[in-house]
C-alpha cells in the first residue's frame, strides 16, 4: 500500500512529461507533412547529375 503513495504521483508526472514532449513536437511542426516524404521516395529520378556522369567516364579510362 505504501508503494502506491510513490507510484501514483510518479506515473502522473510521467504522463505530464510525455504530453509536454508531444505538444512541443506538435508546435515545432514535426507532424505537418506526413505524406510528402512517403510520396517523394516513390518518384522516379532518372536524371543524371553532371558530376556523377563525369566520374563514370573517368573510371572507364
KANORWO-V553633 format. One record per backbone hydrogen bond with DSSP energy under -0.5 kcal/mol. NH is the residue of the N-H (numbers start at 1). CO is the residue of the C=O. If there is no record, write none. Layout:
BEGIN
nh: {NH NH}
co: {CO CO}
END
This chain:
BEGIN
nh: {4 5 5 6 6 7 8 10 11 12 13 14 15 16 17 18 19 20 21 22 23 24 25 26 27 28 29 30 32 34 39 40 41 42 43 43 46 53 54 55 56 57 58 59 60 61}
co: {1 1 2 2 3 3 4 6 7 8 9 10 11 12 13 14 15 16 17 18 19 20 21 22 23 24 26 25 29 32 35 36 37 39 39 40 44 49 50 51 52 53 54 55 56 57}
END
